[in-house]
C-alpha cells in the first residue's frame, strides 16, 4: 500500500526544517518505487495509490522511463527498426537537420502537440518537410507507447493548422506543380538531343510513368508480355516488369546514426501497388527492344562507365543542358568542341516526366482502375476494391498513347526518333 515520507531540504550540507514529501509505492517486480517533490503527505499518498491501481490494471507506465530524453529514445527506436535503407537515411536526415536540434534533450513525457505544432510552423524549410518531421516524431512517440514508456502519443491523429503565410506558400506550390508536365514533342526533342541511351531513359519515363529509382533497376529481362483472355481469344501486349528499385541514400550506423557514406543499392519497392506490369504502346516496346540490343550492362539505363546514375548527376549532366540550353565551347586540351543548344523546356525534371505520363493518361481518358494501376498508385475508397482493369481498358490506353506519339512525330516532321 502506498505511503509517504518526509524529505528534508539540505542547505550547506545540513538538514533544514523545510521538507517536501516523497511517495512510496510497490512496483510490479515487488520493489519499492519512489517519486519525490510532493507538497503534502496526502498528494504523495494519492499519487502512489494511483500508480498501484494502474499496475493492477496493467496500464502502468514507469515514471523513470517516461522521463527518458527524446534523443535517447529516438536512437533506441531507430536501432530497432529495419526498413529500406533509403527510408533509414531519410529519417536520419530529418532528425539531424530539424528534429534533434530542438527536441534531443527534452523528456518524451513533456512533449505536447501545442509545442510541436508551433515548432513545425516555424521551421525554415518547405512545408512538406515540416510535415514529415511531425510524422516521424509521432511514429517515434507511438513506439514509446508500445514500449510502455508513455501512456499516450500526444501527436497521434493531429493535423497541423498552418499560418496564412504557409497556406499562401502551399497555394503557390500547387500552381507551380500544375505546369510540371511536358508536351510529347518536347519529350522527343530532348530525347533526340541527348542521344539514344539517355534519350531512351527520358522517353520511357514520359510514356510509362516509371519512377526514377524503378527505372534504374530495369534490366533486359524486365521486358515481358501480358496475356489475358478476350472474346474467346487472348489479348497480348508488351509490358515492363517493375519489381525493384535502386535507392540512393546515406548509409547509417543502426545504433548511432553515424553517416557511413552514400550508396546506390537495389531495394524492394516502397509499396505493394508499386509492383506492377506497365503496358507498353507499340512504339515504346519497339524502341526498348532496339535499346536492349545495344545494352552491354546488367541494367537498361546506366552511365557510360556502367554505373548507376545518381539523380543529381543525371540532372546536371544530361537533362539540364538538354532542357535549359547550353553555350557553345571551343576545343580545349582534353575536351572536344561543342555546339550551343537553345532552350527547349527550362526546369524540366524526371519527376515532371512521370507527371507527364499521368497527364497523358488523363488526356486520353484512361479508366481510373487502370490509371492507378499503371502509375503504381493505391486507389482510395471502395472503388479501389471493386473495380479492376479489363483487356478493353488496356487496348484503349495503348491506342491513346500510340496516338499521342504518332501525332507528335507528325508535328515535328520526323520519321524516326533518332537521327542515325
N, C-alpha and C positions, 0 to 999 in steps of 0.2 A: 504494500500500500504506500502511496506517495506521502512524503513528508517534507518538511523544510528545516533548514538550519541557518543560523546566522553566519554572515561573513563580515568580519570587522575590517574596516579600511585601515591601511597602514600609511603612516607618514614618518619619514626619516628613519625607517626601519623599525618603528614601534607602532603597535596597535593603538587605534583611537577608539573613542566611544561611539563613533559613527559606524553604521553597518547597513548592509543590504541582506536579502535572503536568497539562498540557493535552493532550488528544487531538486529533490532526490526521488528517483523512481526506479522500478525494476524493468530492465531491458529484456528483450526476447531470449537472450542467452543466459539469463539468470544473474548477470552482473548488475551493479547499480549505476544508473545513469545520473548525470549531473548537469544542471543548467543554472548559471549564476545570474545576478543582476535584477532580481525582483524587488520592488519597493516594500512589499508587505508579506507576511507569512502566508496569508490567505491566497494571494495571487500565485505564490510559488507552489502551494499545495494543489491549487486548481489546475495549474499548467501541468504538473506531474501526473495528476489524475487523468487529464486529457490524453497524455502520452500512453498511459497504461490501457485506457479504453481503446485507443487506436491500435495498440499492439494486440489486444484481444480480438479486435475486428479484422485484423490482417491488413490494415491500411496505414501502418505507422511508417514515418519517414525519419531516419536518424538525423537529428539536427546537425551533427558533425559533418555528415555527407552533404547536407543541403547548404552548408557554408563553404563548400568547395569553390575555388575560383573558376570562372568561366574558361580561362585559358587552360587550366589544368584538366578540367573535364573534357574540353574540346580535343586535346591531344589523346586522351583515353578513348574517346568516341571515334576519332579518325583512325586510330590504330586498329580498332575492332571492325572497321568497315573495309570491304574489299570490292568496290565497284570497278568499272572500267578505269584504266589508267588515266584517260583524258578527264574523267569525272573527278578523280582524286586531285589531279593537277589544277582543275578549275576551282575546286573547293579551297585548296591552299592559297591560290591567288586572291580569292575573295577574303580569306581570313587574314592574310598578311597585309594586304593593301588597305583594307577598310575595317574589318571587324575587330581583330585583336588589338590594334592601337587604342580603341575605345573601351573594349569590354574585357580584356585579358585579366585584369586584376579586380574585377567585380564578382562578388559571390553570385552563384546561379540563383539563389533564393531571393536576391534583391532586384533581379531584372524585372521590369514592368513593361507592359505594352505602351504606356504613355511615354516612357523614356526612349524605347526603341523606335517608335514611330517618329518622334521629334528628331532623333539622331539620323534616321534614314532620310528624312526630308531635308536635312542639312548637308548631306554628303555632296562633295564636289565631284560627282560622276553622273553619268546618264541615269535616267530613272529606272531603266530595266536592270541595271547593275545594282542599284539600291534595293530593288525588289528581290533580286537573287540573294543579296546579303541577308535580308529579313527571313527569306525562306530557309536559308542554310541555318541561321540561328534557331529557327523554330524546329528544324529537324534535330539539331543538337540537343535542345531542351526536351524534345519528345524522348530522345534517348535517355536523358536524365530521369524522366518519369518512369520509363520502362525499367531502368536500373534502380528504382526506388530511392532516388536522390531528391526528387521533387514530387509533390502530390499532384501538381497540375502544371501544364505548359502555358504560361501567360500569353504566348504568341499564337497559339493554335487557333485556326479558323478566323483570324482577324484580317481585315483589309485596310490598307493604308488610305487615309484621306489626304489628297495632295493639295498643297497650297496653289494659289492661282498661277504663280509663275511656272510651276512644274506642269500644271494642266496645259498651259499655253505651249510649253516645250513639246509635250506629247502630241498636241494637235499639229504642230509644225512638222514633227517627225512623221506622222501619218500622211501628211500631204506630200512630203518628200518620197515616201515609200510608194505612193501612187504612180510615180514615174519610173520605178525600178523594174522595167522590162524593156526588151529590145525588139524592134520590128524584124521580121525574118531576113529582110535584105541586109540589115546591119549585121546580123549574126553571120551571114555568109561572107560579107565583105571582110569582116575582121578575121574569120577563119582562113580565108584565102591569103590575107596579108601575112599571117604568122606561119603559114606553111602546113603541110599535111598532118604532121604529128600532133602538134599543139592545136592546130585548127580542128582536127577531128575531135579533140577533147572539148572544144568550145561548142561545136555542133551537137555532139552527144548530150551535153548538159542542157542546151536550149530545147532540144526536141525530145528528150527522155525524162528530164527533171531529176536526174540522178544528183545526189548531194556530193559536195566536194570530197569528203572522206570516202564515200562509197565509190566515186569514180576512180580514185587512186587504187582501190582494191580490185578493180575489174581485171580479169585475165582473159586470154583467148577462149578458155573453157567456159567463160561467163555467157557466151553466145549459145542460145539453145532454141527450142521450138515448143510452142504451145499446141496442144491437140485437145479439142473439145467436140462432143457430138453436136451436129446441127442439121436439122431437116433430113434425118436418115443418113447423113454423110458425116464427114469430120472437118471441122474448121481448124485450120492451122495458120500460124503466123510466127515469125521470128521473135524471140524475146531476149532480154538481157537479165540474167540472174543476179540479183543483188543479195549477197549473203554475208558480207563482212565489210569492214571499212578500215582505212588507215587513219589512225588518230595521231595528232601532233600535240605533245604536251611536255610539261616539265616533270621529269621523274622525281619522286619524293621518297625520303625515308619514311616508312609507315609509322614509326613511333614518334619521330620528332618533327617531321615535315621538312627537314633539310633538303634543299634543292640538290639534285644529283646530275642535272644536265638534261637538255632537250632530247626527246626521242621521237621517232616516227615508227609506229608499230601497228600491226594488224590487231583488230579487236572485234568482238561481237557487235552487231548492230545495236543501236541505242534503244530500240523498241520492237515489239512484235510486228507492228504494221510496217516497219521499215524493211522487213524481209519480204521481198516481192519479186515478181517476174514482170518486167516492163515490156509491154508490147511495142515492137518497132515497126514504123511505117516502112514500106519497101525501099525508099531511097536511103534511109538511115541504116537499114540492115545491109544493103549493098555497100555503102561506104565503110561500115565497120568490118565487113568481111574482107574488103580490099586492104583495110588498115591492118587487120590481123596477119595478112600475108607478108607484111613488111616488118612486123614486130619481132625483135630478136631477144626480148627480155621476158621475164615471167609475167609482167603486168602490161596492160594496154597503154597506159599513159604515164610515161616516166621522163626524166631529164635525158639529155643527150648522153650523159655518162652512165645511165642506167640506174639512177637513184630515184626514190620517191620525191616528187615535188613538195616543197614547203609552200603553203598558201601565199605567204608574203613574197617569196621569190618568184612564184608564177605571176603574181600581180605586177611586180616591179619589172621583171624581165620580159614578160610576154604580153599581158593584157593591157597594162598602162600605155606603153608606147603605141600599141596597135589601135587602141580605142581613142586615146587622147591626142595622138600625133607625136612626132619627134622631129628634131632638127637634123639636117644633113651634117655628116662628118667627113673630113678628108682622111685619106690614108695616113696612118702613123705606124711606127715600128710595132709590129705585133698585132696590128688591127687593120682590117680591110676597110675601104671607104664604104659609106652607107648613104643611101638617098633619104631625102626628107619624106615624112608621111604627114598628110593632112589629117586633122581630127575626123573621126567617124562618129563616135558617141562618147564624149568625155565622161569619166567616172563610172563607166560600166564595170560591173564585178561579176564573178562567177555566181555569187548568190543571186544577183539580178537575173542571170541567165536561167537559174532554176525558177525564179518568179515568171520568167518568160514562158517556160513550158506550161505552167499552170494557167497563165493568161491565155495561151493558145487553146488550152482545153476549154476554158470558158467561152472563148470566141466561137468555137465550133460546136458548142452545146453538148459536151460530153456529159453523160448521165452521172449524177453525183456518186452513185455506188461505185462506178468505175473511176471517176475523177479522183476520189480519195484514195482508192487502192493504188493507182498508178503513181500518185505523188508520195505514197508512203505515209499518209496521214491517217489518224484514227478518226472515223466519222462519229461525231457526237450524237447522242439521242437514240431512240428506239429504231430509227431508220437505218442506223449503222448495224443493227442486229438483224433486221428483217429484209433489207434489200441487198441484192448481190449482182455482180456483173454477169451479163449474158454474152454469148458469141456475137449477137447482133449489135450490142453496145460496142464491143471491141472493133467490129468491122467499121462502124460509123466513125469511131475515133481515128482509126488508122487512115481511113479515106480523108477525113478532115485535115490531119497533119500532112498527109501527102499533098493535098491541095494547097496548103499554105506554102510548102516548099516549092511546088511547081510554079505557083504564081510569082513567088519571089525570084525564081530563076528567070522567068519571062520578063519581069520588070527590070531586072539587071541586064537582060540580053545575053545571058550566059547559056552555054550548052553543057558546061562541066563546072563543078565546084572548084577544081584545081586547075591551075594554068598549064601544068605539064605533068 
